[in-house]
Amino acid sequence: MVVYRCRPLDRARPASWARPVWSVSALLITVVWAIAAEPVPSCSDAAPCGPDWGGMTEVGLAVGLLYWFARLPELTLIAAPALAAMVAWRELPGADRTSQVANFAVIEALILGWAAARGRLAARSGQRRLVERAAGVRYRLPEPVGPLVRGSIPLAAGLVRCAVTAGAVLLGLSGIRADERHADRAAHITATVTHRGEETVRVRTADERRITVDAFYPEDHVVGSTVTVLEDGSWRRLVAEPYDAFGWQLLALTAGLPGLSFLTVGVLARRRAAALRRAPVPALRVVTTDRAGDPVVIRTVGPVRRPRTSEKPLLKALSDTGSDVRMTEEVSALHVHPELRPAEASPRSDQGLPLGPVLLLLVGFAVTAVLVT
């Protein structure tokens, strides 16, 4: 795709600081810093390690915003303030100085991303108004031959993924409730750690029984230390390690983030398509190619006014004598009139950042690998 430059539209472009590369880089650096600066608490009977739904939500929003900053500024306006509020409410109170500074940096990166998204949306509206003023007439689009289908595929994909997310959350909560029911009925047994495995600990009870118990964090239980074991028939676990719904949380994130992105894309596509049908739209000069051959046809709906603020016209026309050019005939072949050619093409760097959903998936896998290891 070739994009042709027009000075009024160039002046309406967002500022250079609003480019997604700056906000994406700032958020990525500050989030990594905040994760590295946060101390990892040890599991104990006094402070059990339970499922952290709030922390997983923060991670999910941070990963999603790395993509939404670049491609979905509409969703950024909602997600960035939500994540900033969660960081201020959950991470700042009680944290040490280094962790507080890192989390303040995350909030500042979110403010930068929100302002950049707002600026890009404002610039988009300004460019749209310029185009509307440049159009001399408005026409209604032809009636569609069928139902409105634009955005249907992203909506369907988003709904399926959101349904998977809801199912994962419900299964995680169900596992937590089942664990709590077992814990209410279980007997509390004090035991001494005698051995640590990769995912288990072996303990010796007061009546000299030796029991092997599953442990997600065996490194937190030193050999010779005392732990409390809950026992309900054949069901056993450590008091310090309740049911961990990390697997269901990870499934919810991997399905929910793309699902939310697909839903937003689908809703925006439907709204824009419906807006084109509600009222007459500006009619501008267009260039089309006849599918039967290679001729290029230039048609206009009325007089075409060349912008006086441009150094060069968008198209070099046959008649270049005035600011108003009226084209009333079709040009059958471009090679017959080589002067009908683009005046100036913009560099590829001006055509946007070529990002896609692959970025979101790669970052999600990277964060998952960090959390697992």
Secondary structure, DSSP 8 states (H G I E B T S, - for coil): ---B--HHHHHTS--GGGSHHHHHHHHHHHHHHHHHHS------SSS-----HHHHHHHHHHHHHHHHHHH-HHHHHHHHHHHHHHHHHHTSTT--HHHHHHHHHHHHHHHHHHHHHHHHHHHHHHHHHHHHHH--EEE-----SS---TTHHHHHHHHHHHHHHHHHHHHHHHHHHHHHHHHHH-EEEEEEEEEE-SSEEEEEETTS-EEEEE-S-GGGS-TT-EEEEEEETTEEEETTS----HHHHHHHHHHHHHHHHHHHHHHHHHHHHHHHHHS-EEE--EEEE-TTSS-EEEE-SS-EE--TT-SS-SB--S--SSSEE---S----TTT-TT-SBS-B--GGGG-----HHHHHHHHHHHHHHHH-
